Amino acid sequence: MSVVVGMSGGVDSAVSALLLKELGEHVIGVTLHFSQHSACCDIGSTRRAKAQCEHLGIAWHNVDLKDAFDCRVIQPFWEAVAGGATPNPCVFCNERVKWQGLLDMAGELRADFVASGHYAGIVHTEDGDQICRGMDREKDQSYFLYRLSAEQRRRILFPLAGRVKNDVVALASRWFSPDLLASRESQDLCFAEDPVSEEVRHRLSCVPGDVVLTDGTVIGKHQGMALYTVGQRSGLGISASSRLYVVQKRRTTNELVVGQRSECMKGVFDAIDLKWQHLPTGESAHFNADVVTRYRSMPVKGSIDRVSEDRVSVHLANSVFAVTPGQAVVFYDDQCILGGGTIV
């Protein structure tokens, strides 16, 4: 079996390639370039990825996807931010660029599967393929993969599914010299050249407006709606007798609504732009699931009503903090993904 492995120059992808090679698979390393500012594909990372492949005795290919990344991830990200949302670019990079880029290379190289260093798993069945949580709950990255298509999921392998980070690091240290291993992990907004707030000011029109309490009382000025996100506490530029958090962004009046932490708790919301991996009740308009509203947050029991083909209403058993428009919500059936969408 021939497998293309996405090589970032980090520990996880290096160990993934190692494990597949030890199983006797024909492994091919591929490094994808998304942005000149990305920590996962800068010059240092690329050199490490190439050196790791040489150390393992496998072929290595370098693929430029900067144009696709700019068109399908960066531009939509800034459009969403300008519209008042807090989007998650990693979700759309995985769907639109990363895995498709690996699969395209697999086609060119006549490889059977593609693999990565994600901490996630996948269950291949006759009824379809579902991405599941990885064993390491602290590192589980299945949340970012809910949008992958059936065709993409059919050809994916996750060598680290049954491993925890500490064991992966230990294994890497036995097989690779320190200069072949990255000392840091990828940053959340990999394509930002400057701090996010500076990128926002550079790219978007920031119009100052009022900061108001939930009862409408004006207590200060904000520097531009795009600079803030629901749940934010620091950097508000206001003084108060108690801690205040961003509760809502009112675009029509350009008001930033702040309040107590309790006012940021939410138990009911809608999601759109849905992607499904499996519906437990077929075409039923209602089902129950474990609901995750942001990466690494604890799942909460919830009931989901399908309002329309591309919209659901989510009712949580317990309210959660800072359900944020633009972020992904992912529905699980215990360990496996049912589907997900974008919070509105």
C-alpha positions in Angstrom: 0.0 0.0 0.0 1.3 3.5 -0.9 0.6 6.4 1.5 1.2 10.1 1.0 1.9 11.7 4.4 1.6 15.5 5.0 5.0 16.5 6.5 5.0 19.8 8.4 8.5 19.4 9.8 6.9 18.8 13.3 7.0 15.8 15.6 3.6 14.5 14.9 3.8 14.2 11.1 7.4 12.7 11.4 6.2 10.0 13.8 3.2 9.3 11.5 5.5 8.7 8.6 7.7 6.5 10.8 4.8 4.4 12.0 3.5 3.8 8.5 7.0 2.8 7.3 7.4 0.4 10.2 4.2 -1.3 9.0 5.8 -1.9 5.7 3.9 0.7 3.7 5.4 2.6 0.8 5.5 6.1 2.3 5.9 9.4 0.4 6.4 12.7 2.2 4.6 15.8 1.0 5.0 19.3 2.4 2.3 21.8 1.5 3.0 25.5 1.4 0.0 27.7 2.4 1.4 31.1 3.3 4.8 32.7 3.5 4.0 33.7 7.1 2.8 30.3 8.2 4.7 28.6 11.1 3.7 25.2 9.6 5.5 25.7 6.3 8.2 28.4 6.7 11.7 27.8 5.5 12.8 26.1 8.7 9.8 23.8 8.8 10.3 22.9 5.1 14.0 22.0 5.7 13.1 19.9 8.7 10.4 18.0 6.7 12.8 17.3 3.9 15.5 16.2 6.3 13.1 13.9 8.2 12.1 12.2 4.9 15.8 11.8 4.1 16.4 10.3 7.5 13.5 7.8 7.0 14.6 7.0 3.5 11.4 8.1 1.8 10.7 10.4 -1.1 9.8 14.0 -0.4 7.8 16.5 -2.5 7.3 20.2 -2.0 3.9 21.6 -3.2 2.9 25.3 -3.4 -0.7 25.9 -2.5 -0.4 29.6 -1.6 -2.8 30.8 -4.3 -5.5 28.3 -3.3 -5.0 29.1 0.4 -5.4 32.8 -0.2 -8.5 32.3 -2.3 -10.3 29.6 -0.3 -9.2 30.5 3.3 -7.6 33.9 3.8 -10.0 36.0 1.8 -13.2 34.3 3.2 -11.7 34.6 6.7 -11.3 38.4 6.4 -14.7 38.8 4.8 -16.3 36.9 7.7 -14.4 39.1 10.3 -15.6 42.2 8.4 -19.1 40.9 8.7 -18.8 40.6 12.5 -18.1 36.9 12.9 -15.1 35.1 14.5 -14.4 32.4 11.9 -12.2 29.4 12.4 -9.8 29.2 9.4 -8.4 25.8 10.3 -11.8 24.2 9.7 -11.9 25.5 6.2 -8.2 25.0 5.4 -8.7 21.3 6.2 -11.8 21.1 4.0 -10.8 23.3 1.0 -7.0 23.1 0.8 -5.0 20.8 3.0 -6.6 17.4 2.5 -7.5 18.1 -1.1 -3.9 19.1 -1.8 -2.7 15.8 -0.3 -5.3 13.8 -2.3 -4.3 15.6 -5.5 -0.7 14.6 -4.9 -1.7 11.1 -4.1 -3.5 11.0 -7.5 -0.3 12.2 -9.2 1.9 9.7 -7.4 -0.6 6.8 -7.7 -0.9 6.5 -3.9 -3.7 4.7 -2.2 -4.2 6.8 0.9 -3.2 10.0 2.6 -2.2 10.5 6.2 -1.3 13.2 8.7 -0.2 13.8 12.2 -3.6 14.8 13.4 -4.7 13.4 16.8 -8.0 11.9 15.4 -9.3 8.6 14.3 -11.6 7.3 11.6 -14.0 4.4 11.3 -14.4 2.8 7.9 -17.7 1.0 7.5 -20.0 -0.1 4.7 -22.4 2.6 5.7 -19.8 5.3 5.4 -16.7 6.7 7.1 -16.8 8.8 10.3 -14.0 10.7 11.8 -13.7 10.0 15.6 -11.8 11.4 18.5 -8.2 10.6 19.1 -7.1 8.7 22.2 -5.4 11.8 23.6 -8.3 14.0 24.6 -6.0 16.9 25.4 -4.8 16.9 21.8 -7.9 15.6 20.0 -8.2 17.5 16.6 -11.3 15.8 15.2 -13.2 19.1 15.7 -11.4 20.6 12.8 -12.3 17.8 10.4 -16.1 17.7 10.5 -16.3 19.3 7.0 -14.3 16.6 5.1 -16.3 15.0 2.4 -17.1 11.3 2.1 -14.6 10.9 -0.7 -11.9 12.6 1.4 -12.7 10.5 4.4 -12.6 7.3 2.4 -8.8 7.7 1.7 -7.6 9.1 5.1 -5.4 7.4 7.7 -4.5 8.7 11.1 -1.5 6.9 12.5 -1.7 8.7 15.8 -5.3 7.8 16.5 -4.4 5.4 19.4 -1.4 7.4 20.8 -0.9 10.2 23.3 1.4 13.2 22.8 3.9 12.2 25.4 4.4 8.8 23.8 4.7 10.4 20.3 7.4 12.8 21.6 9.3 10.0 23.3 9.2 7.9 20.1 10.4 10.9 18.0 13.3 11.5 20.4 14.5 7.9 19.9 14.3 8.1 16.1 15.2 11.7 15.2 18.0 14.0 16.3 16.9 17.2 18.1 17.7 19.4 15.0 15.1 17.4 13.0 12.2 18.2 15.4 10.3 21.4 15.8 10.4 23.1 19.2 7.1 24.8 18.8 3.6 23.9 17.7 1.6 25.6 14.9 -0.1 28.8 15.9 -3.8 29.3 15.6 -3.8 32.1 12.9 -0.9 30.8 10.9 -1.1 33.4 8.1 -1.0 36.6 10.2 2.2 38.5 9.7 1.5 40.7 12.7 -0.6 40.3 15.9 -4.2 39.7 14.9 -5.4 43.1 16.2 -2.8 44.8 13.9 -3.8 42.7 11.0 -7.4 43.7 11.5 -6.5 47.4 11.6 -4.4 47.0 8.4 -7.0 45.1 6.4 -10.4 46.3 7.6 -12.1 49.6 8.2 -12.4 50.0 12.0 -15.1 52.5 12.9 -15.2 53.5 16.6 -18.5 53.2 18.5 -20.2 52.9 21.9 -19.5 50.2 24.5 -22.8 49.6 26.2 -24.1 47.4 29.0 -26.9 45.0 28.3 -29.5 47.6 29.5 -28.1 50.1 27.0 -26.1 52.3 29.3 -23.0 53.7 27.5 -19.8 53.1 29.4 -17.1 53.8 26.9 -15.9 53.7 23.3 -14.6 50.7 21.2 -12.0 51.0 18.4 -13.9 49.0 15.8 -16.2 46.1 16.0 -13.9 43.7 14.1 -11.3 44.0 16.9 -13.5 42.2 19.4 -15.1 38.8 19.8 -17.8 37.4 22.0 -16.5 36.3 25.4 -13.5 38.6 25.2 -12.5 40.2 28.6 -9.1 41.8 28.1 -8.3 44.7 25.8 -11.8 46.4 26.1 -10.3 49.7 27.2 -12.9 50.3 29.9 -12.8 50.4 33.7 -15.5 48.9 35.8 -16.1 47.6 39.4 -16.3 44.0 38.1 -15.0 42.0 35.2 -16.9 42.6 32.0 -17.1 40.4 28.9 -18.2 41.0 25.3 -21.8 39.7 25.1 -22.8 40.8 21.7 -21.7 42.8 18.7 -24.6 45.0 17.3 -23.6 45.7 13.7 -26.6 47.8 12.9 -25.9 50.4 15.7 -22.1 49.7 15.9 -22.5 49.0 19.6 -20.3 46.6 21.5 -22.4 45.1 24.3 -20.6 44.0 27.5 -21.8 42.4 30.7 -21.2 39.9 33.4 -19.8 36.4 32.7 -23.3 35.0 33.4 -24.6 37.1 30.5 -22.2 35.3 28.1 -23.8 32.0 28.9 -26.0 30.5 26.2 -28.0 27.4 25.9 -29.9 27.9 22.6 -28.5 29.0 19.2 -28.7 28.2 15.5 -26.1 26.9 13.1 -25.9 27.0 9.3 -23.7 25.7 6.4 -24.1 22.2 7.6 -21.9 19.2 6.8 -22.9 15.7 7.8 -20.9 12.5 8.2 -23.7 10.4 9.6 -27.3 11.2 10.7 -28.3 8.8 13.5 -32.0 9.0 12.7 -31.7 9.2 8.9 -33.8 12.0 7.7 -35.4 12.7 11.1 -35.9 16.4 12.0 -34.7 15.8 15.6 -31.8 14.0 17.2 -29.6 14.1 20.3 -25.9 14.6 20.4 -22.8 15.6 22.3 -22.2 19.3 21.3 -18.8 21.0 21.1 -18.9 24.8 20.4 -15.2 25.5 20.2 -11.9 23.6 20.0 -11.0 21.8 23.2 -14.2 22.7 25.0 -16.0 20.0 26.9 -18.9 18.4 25.1 -22.4 19.2 26.3 -25.5 17.1 25.8 -27.9 18.7 23.4 -30.9 18.2 21.2 -30.8 19.3 17.6 -33.8 20.3 15.5 -33.4 20.5 11.7 -35.2 23.7 10.9 -34.3 23.4 7.2 -31.9 21.5 5.0 -29.1 23.9 5.9 -30.1 25.2 9.3 -30.4 23.6 12.8 -31.5 24.9 16.1 -29.4 23.6 19.0 -30.7 23.3 22.6 -28.1 22.5 25.2 -28.8 20.7 28.5 -26.4 23.2 30.2 -25.5 26.7 29.0 -22.0 27.2 27.9 -19.8 30.3 27.8 -19.3 32.5 24.7 -21.1 30.7 21.9 -19.5 32.7 19.2 -21.0 33.5 15.7 -18.6 32.3 13.0 -17.1 29.5 15.1 -17.8 25.8 14.3 -20.2 23.7 16.3 -19.6 19.9 16.0 -22.0 17.2 16.9 -20.7 13.8 18.2 -22.3 10.5 18.9 -20.1 9.7 21.8 -16.7 9.3 20.0 -17.6 9.8 16.3 -18.6 12.9 14.4 -22.2 13.2 13.2 -21.7 16.5 11.6 -21.4 20.2 12.3 -22.0 23.8 11.1 -21.2 27.4 11.6 -22.7 29.2 14.6 -24.9 32.2 13.8 
